[in-house]
Amino acid sequence: MDMRVFELFKIGVGPSSSHTVGPMLAARRFLLESADLYKAVKIQVALYGSLALTGHGHATDKATLLGLMGETPQDVVPESVDEKLANLATSGKLNLLGEYPIKFDVATDILWFKQEVLPGHPNGMKFILTRNDGSSFEKVYYSTGGGFIYSADELANTNKTESADKKPLPYPFATMAELLAHGKRTGLSITDMLRANENVYCTDEELDAGLDKIWAVMKGCISRGLQMSGELPGGLHVKRRAAKLWRAANETADVLPHDGLHRVSLYAMAVNEENAAGGRVVTAPTNGAAGIIPAVLRYYAEDCKPSHPEQGIRNFMLAASAIGMLCKTNASISGAEIGCQGEVGVACAMAAAGLTAALGGTNEQIESAAEIGIEHHLGMTCDPIGGLVQIPCIERNGMGAVKAITAASLSLRSDGTHHVSLDDVIETMRATGFDMQAKYKETSLGGLAVHVVTVNYAAC
């Protein structure tokens, strides 16, 4: 497995990693791969399957336009997005990569194929560029969750997770069994082995700086979410609650035993309210599940009172990334492919493993915590009301964070032995997801999305 920690933890914007971050990256990449952009006179974007069904609520069209303008998820300024899109709507002109102007009509140049799914993945999109000499260039991309994108050819390659500059890793693993075997042979922890693998590409100092930056963005997102009020965009009229509940929690004189977990839920909800508003978040491993790992990290840093919090946070993220890599490779982290078990379920498992590692758990206890985290999300559907990453997504992150702490607690108080292995539960998640009807996988055609209809873009 040749996947990097910073491929799982990516700085971006909300509300979706697969439907916002991925399409933005794909649009920009398409133009970078196109020859003779100065000859371009027209570009069309076709969205298929889940991207079309929930794309309005997930801001897929807006993200795609930003990518065509040359913006990237990590660098775009969230506060500037509305102005950029308003200028396009007013002028009817799109500057490809910020340099090459063409006429563009959002109503006719973005095509929505809600009843058609491309063969590679439910999140498919096609770009078609026409030049002034009559020639054209088109390409299909798939957004497979967590901001990962692949061309059709790359997706067809069974080694699609391997990069062109792949280097031999000291501790290669494709299963948790292999990672545990490395640990038994060498006496190293999972975090030590992940660090050694990362050192093939970067120094310890560079790795730590990257992890610290990711945590800083996560921490900042929690802080913003605990201060912001108002109504979230999209038409559901969902009001932000995290800040109000946070103030109430800090003002009350009555302290209850479960107040600590209540605060953890609010951390997670704060992040996902920011995500729903299109704010700056970190895919962890997706945007729809972006609140769980930051919430449990803050719980670790503040409530567990570690003696070396910086190193503990880094170990947390390294152990969490190992679980995310296994889930991404052997199942999926895409709600459109296997439901929310692949998003909130995987994030819960990653957070549980990370917390266990940060608190000094053994490799076997880390595996046990991750397994518990996924096992108790098996079968969870992805049925966002109105195609918006709001209901049930925001509260679901709060619940997932609490489950992660419970899973870590159970594993740390055991010797690490358990009946179900992590590899088995990941395979179960994969099989369950592929057995799940498509209407329960990020289409807004089933579940809460059709039983609680306030605004449903998928039905439009």
MARTORDO-534673 format. One record per residue (C-alpha): x, y, z; residue in one letter. Coordinates in pm, 1 decimal. Example, Ala and Ser with C-alpha at 12.3 -4.5 7.8 and 13.67 -1.06 7.14 Angstrom:
% MARTORDO-534673
+----------+----------+----------+------+
:        X :        Y :        Z : fise :
+----------+----------+----------+------+
:   1230.0 :   -450.0 :    780.0 :    a :
:   1367.0 :   -106.0 :    714.0 :    s :
+----------+----------+----------+------+
END
This chain:
% MARTORDO-534673
+----------+----------+----------+------+
:        X :        Y :        Z : fise :
+----------+----------+----------+------+
:      0.0 :      0.0 :      0.0 :    m :
:    148.7 :    329.4 :   -109.8 :    d :
:    -82.3 :    585.4 :     47.4 :    m :
:     38.0 :    888.2 :    237.9 :    r :
:    -95.9 :   1030.5 :    562.2 :    v :
:   -157.5 :   1362.7 :    389.2 :    f :
:   -365.7 :   1196.9 :    121.1 :    e :
:   -617.6 :   1106.6 :    391.0 :    l :
:   -590.5 :   1430.8 :    587.0 :    f :
:   -634.7 :   1708.0 :    329.9 :    k :
:   -714.9 :   2071.9 :    397.0 :    i :
:  -1015.3 :   2181.2 :    194.0 :    g :
:  -1360.8 :   2335.0 :    206.3 :    v :
:  -1710.4 :   2206.1 :    271.3 :    g :
:  -1957.2 :   2066.4 :    235.4 :    p :
:  -1834.1 :   1739.5 :     79.2 :    s :
:  -1500.5 :   1578.1 :      0.5 :    s :
:  -1642.6 :   1358.3 :   -275.4 :    s :
:  -1889.4 :   1611.2 :   -417.2 :    h :
:  -1703.0 :   1939.2 :   -354.8 :    t :
:  -1329.3 :   1884.2 :   -302.6 :    v :
:  -1301.9 :   1604.6 :   -561.1 :    g :
:  -1485.1 :   1786.2 :   -843.8 :    p :
:  -1282.6 :   2102.8 :   -781.6 :    m :
:   -960.5 :   1903.7 :   -813.1 :    l :
:  -1087.7 :   1714.8 :  -1117.9 :    a :
:  -1189.9 :   2033.1 :  -1300.6 :    a :
:   -853.8 :   2197.1 :  -1248.5 :    r :
:   -667.4 :   1879.4 :  -1338.5 :    r :
:   -865.7 :   1844.9 :  -1662.4 :    f :
:   -754.0 :   2189.1 :  -1775.0 :    l :
:   -393.0 :   2122.2 :  -1677.0 :    l :
:   -405.8 :   1808.3 :  -1891.5 :    e :
:   -565.9 :   1990.7 :  -2187.1 :    s :
:   -346.8 :   2118.5 :  -2469.5 :    a :
:   -380.8 :   2462.3 :  -2630.7 :    d :
:   -608.2 :   2617.6 :  -2370.0 :    l :
:   -566.3 :   2952.2 :  -2543.2 :    y :
:   -773.2 :   2807.7 :  -2830.2 :    k :
:  -1062.6 :   2705.1 :  -2603.9 :    a :
:  -1404.0 :   2843.5 :  -2696.0 :    v :
:  -1636.0 :   2617.1 :  -2498.2 :    k :
:  -1633.2 :   2376.4 :  -2207.0 :    i :
:  -1911.0 :   2155.0 :  -2077.5 :    q :
:  -1929.1 :   1950.0 :  -1761.0 :    v :
:  -2151.2 :   1643.5 :  -1727.0 :    a :
:  -2232.4 :   1512.4 :  -1378.3 :    l :
:  -2358.5 :   1157.9 :  -1330.5 :    y :
:  -2519.8 :    946.4 :  -1060.6 :    g :
:  -2474.7 :   1067.0 :   -705.2 :    s :
:  -2290.3 :   1380.4 :   -819.5 :    l :
:  -2598.7 :   1479.0 :  -1018.1 :    a :
:  -2856.2 :   1365.5 :   -762.6 :    l :
:  -2707.8 :   1550.8 :   -465.3 :    t :
:  -2479.5 :   1792.3 :   -647.1 :    g :
:  -2689.6 :   2102.3 :   -584.1 :    h :
:  -2698.1 :   2042.2 :   -210.2 :    g :
:  -2330.5 :   1943.7 :   -204.4 :    h :
:  -2225.5 :   2249.0 :   -412.5 :    a :
:  -2076.1 :   2026.3 :   -683.3 :    t :
:  -2156.3 :   2279.5 :   -955.1 :    d :
:  -1995.5 :   2563.4 :   -760.1 :    k :
:  -1686.6 :   2358.2 :   -677.4 :    a :
:  -1645.8 :   2255.0 :  -1040.4 :    t :
:  -1662.0 :   2616.1 :  -1154.5 :    l :
:  -1401.5 :   2715.7 :   -897.4 :    l :
:  -1174.7 :   2436.8 :  -1020.6 :    g :
:  -1213.2 :   2557.5 :  -1378.7 :    l :
:  -1111.6 :   2903.0 :  -1254.3 :    m :
:   -792.7 :   2744.8 :  -1121.5 :    g :
:   -883.5 :   2738.6 :   -752.5 :    e :
:   -776.4 :   2453.7 :   -525.0 :    t :
:   -957.4 :   2329.0 :   -212.5 :    p :
:   -665.2 :   2407.8 :     16.6 :    q :
:   -609.4 :   2760.8 :   -113.1 :    d :
:   -951.2 :   2895.6 :   -208.2 :    v :
:  -1075.1 :   3158.9 :     35.7 :    v :
:  -1424.7 :   3049.3 :    146.8 :    p :
:  -1536.6 :   3410.2 :    194.4 :    e :
:  -1451.0 :   3489.7 :   -170.7 :    s :
:  -1654.4 :   3211.9 :   -331.6 :    v :
:  -1990.3 :   3389.8 :   -356.5 :    d :
:  -1833.9 :   3693.7 :   -523.8 :    e :
:  -1645.1 :   3482.5 :   -777.9 :    k :
:  -1959.1 :   3292.2 :   -873.7 :    l :
:  -2168.1 :   3609.9 :   -886.6 :    a :
:  -1917.5 :   3768.6 :  -1126.3 :    n :
:  -1943.1 :   3463.0 :  -1351.8 :    l :
:  -2322.6 :   3475.7 :  -1348.5 :    a :
:  -2323.4 :   3846.9 :  -1431.0 :    t :
:  -2057.9 :   3846.0 :  -1701.7 :    s :
:  -2120.7 :   3505.2 :  -1856.7 :    g :
:  -1743.6 :   3474.7 :  -1881.8 :    k :
:  -1525.0 :   3206.0 :  -1725.3 :    l :
:  -1148.2 :   3252.5 :  -1708.3 :    n :
:   -999.2 :   2904.8 :  -1743.3 :    l :
:   -723.1 :   2866.0 :  -1483.4 :    l :
:   -766.7 :   3239.5 :  -1429.4 :    g :
:   -610.1 :   3318.2 :  -1769.2 :    e :
:   -814.1 :   3210.0 :  -2071.3 :    y :
:  -1161.9 :   3367.9 :  -2101.0 :    p :
:  -1449.5 :   3179.0 :  -2261.2 :    i :
:  -1825.7 :   3223.2 :  -2261.6 :    k :
:  -1997.3 :   3002.0 :  -2007.3 :    f :
:  -2365.3 :   2955.5 :  -1925.4 :    d :
:  -2416.7 :   2771.1 :  -1597.5 :    v :
:  -2768.5 :   2669.6 :  -1703.0 :    a :
:  -2661.0 :   2495.1 :  -2023.6 :    t :
:  -2293.5 :   2410.2 :  -1981.0 :    d :
:  -2335.5 :   2202.1 :  -1664.9 :    i :
:  -2534.5 :   1889.0 :  -1747.5 :    l :
:  -2706.4 :   1678.5 :  -1480.9 :    w :
:  -2755.3 :   1308.7 :  -1562.8 :    f :
:  -2946.2 :   1195.3 :  -1255.4 :    k :
:  -3063.1 :    865.1 :  -1401.1 :    q :
:  -2728.6 :    759.2 :  -1547.6 :    e :
:  -2427.7 :    615.9 :  -1364.8 :    v :
:  -2089.1 :    579.0 :  -1531.0 :    l :
:  -1934.4 :    230.4 :  -1501.4 :    p :
:  -1642.9 :    310.9 :  -1270.7 :    g :
:  -1811.6 :    466.8 :   -966.3 :    h :
:  -2138.0 :    641.4 :   -866.3 :    p :
:  -1949.8 :    975.1 :   -858.5 :    n :
:  -1859.2 :   1020.8 :  -1224.0 :    g :
:  -1804.7 :   1338.7 :  -1423.4 :    m :
:  -1705.4 :   1415.3 :  -1781.8 :    k :
:  -1538.8 :   1730.7 :  -1914.4 :    f :
:  -1555.0 :   1829.4 :  -2281.8 :    i :
:  -1341.6 :   2114.9 :  -2415.3 :    l :
:  -1389.5 :   2253.4 :  -2767.3 :    t :
:  -1123.2 :   2461.7 :  -2946.6 :    r :
:  -1157.8 :   2728.5 :  -3214.9 :    n :
:  -1008.4 :   2495.3 :  -3476.7 :    d :
:  -1291.8 :   2245.0 :  -3429.6 :    g :
:  -1086.0 :   1996.4 :  -3228.2 :    s :
:  -1197.1 :   1879.3 :  -2886.5 :    s :
:  -1069.6 :   1701.2 :  -2578.1 :    f :
:  -1277.1 :   1508.2 :  -2327.3 :    e :
:  -1201.9 :   1303.4 :  -2019.6 :    k :
:  -1388.6 :   1117.4 :  -1746.2 :    v :
:  -1294.8 :   1140.6 :  -1379.4 :    y :
:  -1429.5 :    970.3 :  -1070.6 :    y :
:  -1442.5 :   1118.6 :   -721.5 :    s :
:  -1413.4 :    816.2 :   -494.1 :    t :
:  -1444.2 :    975.9 :   -150.4 :    g :
:  -1218.8 :   1178.9 :     74.7 :    g :
:  -1112.4 :   1408.3 :   -209.6 :    g :
:   -948.5 :   1124.3 :   -405.2 :    f :
:   -994.7 :   1153.7 :   -782.0 :    i :
:   -898.8 :    916.1 :  -1060.6 :    y :
:   -931.2 :    927.6 :  -1435.8 :    s :
:  -1123.0 :    641.6 :  -1594.0 :    a :
:   -794.5 :    477.5 :  -1695.6 :    d :
:   -647.6 :    513.1 :  -1347.4 :    e :
:   -956.1 :    366.2 :  -1185.4 :    l :
:   -940.2 :     67.5 :  -1417.8 :    a :
:   -587.3 :      0.7 :  -1294.6 :    n :
:   -602.3 :   -232.7 :   -996.2 :    t :
:   -298.7 :    -54.5 :   -849.5 :    n :
:   -467.5 :    285.9 :   -863.7 :    k :
:   -355.2 :    376.7 :   -511.6 :    t :
:      9.2 :    347.2 :   -615.1 :    e :
:    166.5 :    669.7 :   -733.5 :    s :
:    407.9 :    702.3 :  -1022.0 :    a :
:    691.7 :    784.5 :   -783.3 :    d :
:    627.8 :    482.4 :   -562.1 :    k :
:    917.8 :    388.2 :   -339.7 :    k :
:    972.4 :     69.8 :   -138.0 :    p :
:    838.7 :    106.1 :    215.1 :    l :
:   1009.6 :    -49.3 :    517.0 :    p :
:    676.5 :   -178.6 :    649.4 :    y :
:    441.8 :   -241.7 :    356.1 :    p :
:     94.4 :   -362.3 :    448.6 :    f :
:   -231.8 :   -433.7 :    273.0 :    a :
:   -411.4 :   -574.8 :    577.7 :    t :
:   -407.7 :   -518.3 :    951.2 :    m :
:   -280.2 :   -874.3 :    989.6 :    a :
:     31.6 :   -777.2 :    794.4 :    e :
:     81.4 :   -462.3 :   1001.1 :    l :
:     45.1 :   -657.2 :   1326.3 :    l :
:    292.8 :   -916.2 :   1197.4 :    a :
:    548.5 :   -640.7 :   1130.5 :    h :
:    494.2 :   -520.2 :   1485.6 :    g :
:    546.6 :   -863.0 :   1639.1 :    k :
:    859.4 :   -919.6 :   1432.9 :    r :
:   1019.8 :   -583.4 :   1510.3 :    t :
:    865.7 :   -481.0 :   1841.3 :    g :
:    758.4 :   -150.8 :   1684.7 :    l :
:    427.0 :     22.7 :   1741.9 :    s :
:    185.0 :    101.2 :   1460.6 :    i :
:    273.0 :    469.0 :   1491.3 :    t :
:    645.5 :    390.6 :   1467.0 :    d :
:    589.6 :    188.0 :   1150.7 :    m :
:    368.7 :    453.3 :    990.6 :    l :
:    631.1 :    714.7 :   1071.4 :    r :
:    903.7 :    500.3 :    914.2 :    a :
:    694.3 :    460.9 :    599.2 :    n :
:    637.6 :    835.9 :    580.2 :    e :
:   1011.4 :    894.7 :    625.1 :    n :
:   1064.3 :    741.1 :    281.8 :    v :
:    914.1 :   1062.3 :    143.9 :    y :
:    989.1 :   1321.6 :    409.9 :    c :
:   1194.3 :   1389.4 :    720.5 :    t :
:   1061.0 :   1363.2 :   1073.6 :    d :
:   1060.2 :   1741.4 :   1092.8 :    e :
:    855.8 :   1774.3 :    774.0 :    e :
:    612.9 :   1506.0 :    886.3 :    l :
:    563.0 :   1665.4 :   1226.6 :    d :
:    515.8 :   2008.9 :   1071.4 :    a :
:    250.4 :   1867.7 :    838.9 :    g :
:     67.4 :   1689.7 :   1119.8 :    l :
:     82.3 :   2001.8 :   1336.1 :    d :
:    -63.9 :   2208.1 :   1052.4 :    k :
:   -350.7 :   1963.3 :   1006.2 :    i :
:   -427.1 :   1977.0 :   1379.4 :    w :
:   -412.0 :   2357.9 :   1376.4 :    a :
:   -673.4 :   2371.4 :   1098.5 :    v :
:   -892.8 :   2119.4 :   1280.8 :    m :
:   -862.6 :   2311.5 :   1606.8 :    k :
:   -940.7 :   2639.8 :   1433.1 :    g :
:  -1247.6 :   2485.9 :   1272.7 :    c :
:  -1379.9 :   2376.4 :   1612.2 :    i :
:  -1321.6 :   2724.5 :   1753.3 :    s :
:  -1504.4 :   2894.6 :   1465.8 :    r :
:  -1793.2 :   2654.3 :   1488.5 :    g :
:  -1830.7 :   2719.7 :   1861.0 :    l :
:  -1864.8 :   3092.5 :   1793.3 :    q :
:  -2080.0 :   3112.4 :   1480.5 :    m :
:  -2457.1 :   3142.9 :   1482.0 :    s :
:  -2725.0 :   3182.5 :   1219.3 :    g :
:  -2884.6 :   2963.5 :    955.8 :    e :
:  -2701.3 :   2717.0 :    734.5 :    l :
:  -2738.4 :   2759.5 :    356.4 :    p :
:  -2943.2 :   2533.6 :    132.9 :    g :
:  -3311.0 :   2586.0 :    208.8 :    g :
:  -3366.2 :   2351.4 :    503.9 :    l :
:  -3350.0 :   2648.5 :    744.3 :    h :
:  -3127.2 :   2452.2 :    980.6 :    v :
:  -2991.4 :   2675.6 :   1254.0 :    k :
:  -2643.4 :   2636.0 :   1393.6 :    r :
:  -2666.5 :   2494.2 :   1745.7 :    r :
:  -2312.0 :   2418.8 :   1856.5 :    a :
:  -2227.4 :   2772.7 :   1972.3 :    a :
:  -2550.6 :   2817.5 :   2168.4 :    k :
:  -2516.9 :   2478.4 :   2336.0 :    l :
:  -2149.7 :   2548.9 :   2408.1 :    w :
:  -2234.1 :   2874.5 :   2584.6 :    r :
:  -2504.0 :   2700.1 :   2784.5 :    a :
:  -2263.2 :   2423.4 :   2884.2 :    a :
:  -2012.2 :   2678.4 :   3011.6 :    n :
:  -2267.7 :   2889.8 :   3196.1 :    e :
:  -2449.7 :   2620.7 :   3390.6 :    t :
:  -2355.9 :   2557.3 :   3751.9 :    a :
:  -2490.1 :   2202.6 :   3744.4 :    d :
:  -2222.1 :   1956.3 :   3639.8 :    v :
:  -2338.1 :   1612.6 :   3529.8 :    l :
:  -2116.7 :   1305.0 :   3483.9 :    p :
:  -2177.4 :   1297.4 :   3109.2 :    h :
:  -2098.6 :   1665.4 :   3046.8 :    d :
:  -1754.7 :   1574.2 :   2913.6 :    g :
:  -1908.3 :   1365.2 :   2637.0 :    l :
:  -2160.9 :   1640.9 :   2567.5 :    h :
:  -1870.5 :   1875.3 :   2498.2 :    r :
:  -1712.8 :   1620.0 :   2264.7 :    v :
:  -2039.3 :   1605.0 :   2069.1 :    s :
:  -2039.7 :   1983.7 :   2041.7 :    l :
:  -1682.3 :   1986.6 :   1909.6 :    y :
:  -1785.7 :   1748.0 :   1632.5 :    a :
:  -2107.1 :   1934.8 :   1554.7 :    m :
:  -1917.1 :   2264.6 :   1541.7 :    a :
:  -1689.3 :   2125.4 :   1270.6 :    v :
:  -1974.0 :   1986.3 :   1066.6 :    n :
:  -2173.0 :   2306.6 :   1090.0 :    e :
:  -1867.9 :   2484.1 :    949.9 :    e :
:  -1848.1 :   2218.1 :    680.7 :    n :
:  -2215.6 :   2259.7 :    592.0 :    a :
:  -2155.3 :   2634.0 :    554.8 :    a :
:  -1870.4 :   2574.4 :    307.7 :    g :
:  -1598.4 :   2662.7 :    557.3 :    g :
:  -1239.3 :   2545.0 :    592.8 :    r :
:  -1219.2 :   2183.4 :    711.9 :    v :
:   -990.1 :   1880.9 :    693.9 :    v :
:  -1101.9 :   1560.2 :    524.1 :    t :
:  -1086.1 :   1307.0 :    805.8 :    a :
:  -1122.5 :   1090.0 :    605.6 :    p :
:  -1416.5 :   1272.1 :    440.5 :    t :
:  -1591.9 :   1604.7 :    487.2 :    n :
:  -1920.3 :   1442.0 :    582.8 :    g :
:  -1737.1 :   1280.1 :    875.5 :    a :
:  -1490.5 :   1563.8 :    933.8 :    a :
:  -1596.0 :   1638.8 :   1291.8 :    g :
:  -1519.1 :   1309.2 :   1462.9 :    i :
:  -1139.1 :   1302.2 :   1464.1 :    i :
:  -1096.9 :   1672.2 :   1560.3 :    p :
:  -1347.6 :   1627.0 :   1843.9 :    a :
:  -1170.4 :   1323.0 :   1986.8 :    v :
:   -831.2 :   1489.7 :   1939.0 :    l :
:   -943.9 :   1790.6 :   2143.1 :    r :
:  -1086.0 :   1555.4 :   2405.2 :    y :
:   -746.1 :   1386.4 :   2424.0 :    y :
:   -550.7 :   1713.2 :   2438.8 :    a :
:   -768.9 :   1882.2 :   2701.5 :    e :
:   -952.6 :   1617.7 :   2902.5 :    d :
:   -698.9 :   1334.9 :   2909.3 :    c :
:   -427.7 :   1576.2 :   3028.7 :    k :
:   -137.2 :   1404.9 :   2847.8 :    p :
:    216.9 :   1476.7 :   2963.4 :    s :
:    337.4 :   1518.0 :   2602.5 :    h :
:     33.0 :   1638.6 :   2407.0 :    p :
:    215.1 :   1732.8 :   2086.1 :    e :
:    365.5 :   1389.0 :   2037.1 :    q :
:     43.3 :   1223.2 :   2146.9 :    g :
:   -154.1 :   1415.6 :   1885.0 :    i :
:     93.7 :   1313.2 :   1615.4 :    r :
:     74.9 :    948.9 :   1723.5 :    n :
:   -303.7 :    974.7 :   1723.0 :    f :
:   -304.6 :   1092.6 :   1362.2 :    m :
:    -53.4 :    832.9 :   1244.3 :    l :
:   -248.3 :    544.1 :   1397.7 :    a :
:   -573.6 :    686.3 :   1263.0 :    a :
:   -425.8 :    711.8 :    914.7 :    s :
:   -331.2 :    342.7 :    917.2 :    a :
:   -697.1 :    253.8 :    971.2 :    i :
:   -812.0 :    497.1 :    704.1 :    g :
:   -566.4 :    352.2 :    453.5 :    m :
:   -693.4 :      0.3 :    514.5 :    l :
:  -1057.8 :    104.5 :    480.6 :    c :
:   -994.6 :    308.5 :    167.1 :    k :
:   -797.0 :     27.0 :      2.8 :    t :
:  -1001.5 :   -276.6 :    105.7 :    n :
:  -1351.0 :   -126.2 :    113.5 :    a :
:  -1437.6 :    239.7 :     53.2 :    s :
:  -1473.6 :    574.7 :    226.6 :    i :
:  -1739.6 :    690.8 :    -19.5 :    s :
:  -2097.7 :    732.9 :     98.6 :    g :
:  -2209.2 :    699.9 :   -262.8 :    a :
:  -2043.8 :    359.5 :   -281.9 :    e :
:  -2109.3 :    192.3 :     56.3 :    i :
:  -2322.3 :    434.1 :    258.5 :    g :
:  -2235.5 :    631.5 :    569.5 :    c :
:  -2070.4 :    330.7 :    732.6 :    q :
:  -1779.5 :    418.8 :    503.3 :    g :
:  -1770.1 :    778.4 :    624.2 :    e :
:  -1882.6 :    815.9 :    985.8 :    v :
:  -1808.0 :    448.4 :   1055.3 :    g :
:  -1452.5 :    475.5 :    925.6 :    v :
:  -1393.3 :    811.2 :   1096.5 :    a :
:  -1511.4 :    659.5 :   1425.1 :    c :
:  -1271.3 :    367.5 :   1379.8 :    a :
:   -984.7 :    602.1 :   1295.3 :    m :
:  -1054.2 :    819.5 :   1599.9 :    a :
:  -1085.8 :    516.4 :   1828.0 :    a :
:   -754.5 :    377.2 :   1704.5 :    a :
:   -587.7 :    716.9 :   1731.3 :    g :
:   -704.0 :    775.6 :   2087.4 :    l :
:   -595.3 :    426.2 :   2189.3 :    t :
:   -250.0 :    483.7 :   2041.5 :    a :
:   -214.2 :    826.8 :   2201.4 :    a :
:   -301.7 :    678.2 :   2540.4 :    l :
:    -32.5 :    413.2 :   2506.1 :    g :
:   -237.6 :    119.0 :   2383.1 :    g :
:    -75.6 :   -185.1 :   2226.0 :    t :
:   -101.7 :   -264.7 :   1856.7 :    n :
:   -364.3 :   -526.9 :   1937.0 :    e :
:   -566.1 :   -278.5 :   2142.0 :    q :
:   -547.7 :    -27.5 :   1855.8 :    i :
:   -684.9 :   -289.5 :   1617.9 :    e :
:   -960.1 :   -379.9 :   1864.2 :    s :
:  -1067.9 :    -17.1 :   1905.1 :    a :
:  -1087.3 :     34.0 :   1529.2 :    a :
:  -1284.7 :   -286.7 :   1482.6 :    e :
:  -1538.1 :   -183.0 :   1746.7 :    i :
:  -1574.0 :    156.2 :   1580.1 :    g :
:  -1667.2 :      8.6 :   1243.0 :    i :
:  -1866.7 :   -286.9 :   1372.9 :    e :
:  -2123.8 :    -64.6 :   1537.4 :    h :
:  -2178.3 :    142.4 :   1225.4 :    h :
:  -2227.9 :   -149.9 :    986.6 :    l :
:  -2524.1 :    -93.6 :    756.5 :    g :
:  -2548.9 :    280.8 :    819.7 :    m :
:  -2707.4 :    450.4 :    519.7 :    t :
:  -2624.2 :    785.2 :    361.6 :    c :
:  -2959.1 :    960.8 :    318.9 :    d :
:  -2904.5 :   1337.8 :    351.9 :    p :
:  -3225.5 :   1538.1 :    348.8 :    i :
:  -3236.4 :   1767.4 :     48.1 :    g :
:  -2895.4 :   1643.7 :    -63.6 :    g :
:  -2744.7 :   1872.6 :    200.5 :    l :
:  -2469.8 :   1767.0 :    441.4 :    v :
:  -2678.8 :   1875.3 :    740.0 :    q :
:  -2946.4 :   1628.2 :    852.5 :    i :
:  -2856.0 :   1371.3 :    978.7 :    p :
:  -2486.7 :   1440.7 :    913.7 :    c :
:  -2412.9 :   1704.9 :   1178.3 :    i :
:  -2555.8 :   1517.6 :   1477.0 :    e :
:  -2423.0 :   1189.6 :   1340.3 :    r :
:  -2069.0 :   1322.7 :   1380.8 :    n :
:  -2139.2 :   1403.5 :   1744.5 :    g :
:  -2260.8 :   1049.3 :   1802.4 :    m :
:  -1963.7 :    903.6 :   1615.2 :    g :
:  -1716.1 :   1092.8 :   1833.2 :    a :
:  -1873.2 :    957.7 :   2152.2 :    v :
:  -1870.7 :    604.7 :   2008.6 :    k :
:  -1500.9 :    641.1 :   1928.1 :    a :
:  -1418.6 :    724.9 :   2289.5 :    i :
:  -1627.5 :    430.3 :   2406.6 :    t :
:  -1447.6 :    198.1 :   2164.9 :    a :
:  -1107.3 :    318.5 :   2285.5 :    a :
:  -1212.4 :    275.5 :   2648.7 :    s :
:  -1328.8 :    -81.0 :   2588.0 :    l :
:  -1009.2 :   -175.1 :   2407.0 :    s :
:   -774.0 :    -14.2 :   2659.6 :    l :
:   -936.0 :   -212.6 :   2939.4 :    r :
:   -885.5 :   -540.4 :   2757.5 :    s :
:   -578.5 :   -735.3 :   2652.0 :    d :
:   -652.0 :   -671.5 :   2285.0 :    g :
:   -794.0 :  -1015.2 :   2206.9 :    t :
:  -1129.6 :  -1018.2 :   2029.6 :    h :
:  -1343.5 :  -1246.9 :   1814.6 :    h :
:  -1376.7 :  -1025.0 :   1505.4 :    v :
:  -1064.2 :   -894.5 :   1335.4 :    s :
:  -1040.6 :   -550.4 :   1178.5 :    l :
:   -976.6 :   -710.6 :    839.5 :    d :
:  -1296.4 :   -914.5 :    875.5 :    d :
:  -1508.5 :   -615.3 :    969.2 :    v :
:  -1367.5 :   -406.0 :    682.4 :    i :
:  -1459.5 :   -683.0 :    438.8 :    e :
:  -1803.5 :   -703.1 :    600.7 :    t :
:  -1845.0 :   -328.4 :    554.8 :    m :
:  -1747.2 :   -358.1 :    188.6 :    r :
:  -1988.5 :   -644.5 :    122.0 :    a :
:  -2270.1 :   -476.1 :    314.6 :    t :
:  -2220.4 :   -156.5 :    119.5 :    g :
:  -2232.4 :   -327.7 :   -216.1 :    f :
:  -2547.6 :   -516.1 :   -111.5 :    d :
:  -2713.4 :   -188.9 :     -4.9 :    m :
:  -2968.4 :    -44.7 :   -246.4 :    q :
:  -2845.2 :    259.1 :   -436.9 :    a :
:  -3122.1 :    479.5 :   -297.2 :    k :
:  -2955.7 :    458.5 :     44.2 :    y :
:  -2614.0 :    564.6 :    -83.8 :    k :
:  -2591.6 :    944.7 :   -113.4 :    e :
:  -2868.5 :    987.2 :   -366.8 :    t :
:  -3135.1 :   1146.3 :   -142.8 :    s :
:  -3380.4 :    898.3 :   -295.8 :    l :
:  -3437.8 :    692.6 :     19.2 :    g :
:  -3445.2 :    697.6 :    398.4 :    g :
:  -3484.2 :   1030.0 :    576.7 :    l :
:  -3442.4 :   1214.9 :    248.5 :    a :
:  -3784.1 :   1099.6 :    125.1 :    v :
:  -3967.5 :   1065.1 :    455.7 :    h :
:  -3879.6 :   1415.1 :    574.8 :    v :
:  -3901.8 :   1625.4 :    259.7 :    v :
:  -3852.8 :   1998.5 :    305.1 :    t :
:  -3633.6 :   2069.4 :      5.8 :    v :
:  -3503.1 :   1786.6 :   -209.3 :    n :
:  -3281.0 :   1881.3 :   -498.7 :    y :
:  -3256.5 :   1516.6 :   -601.4 :    a :
:  -3627.9 :   1514.2 :   -678.0 :    a :
:  -3611.7 :   1829.1 :   -889.0 :    c :
+----------+----------+----------+------+
END
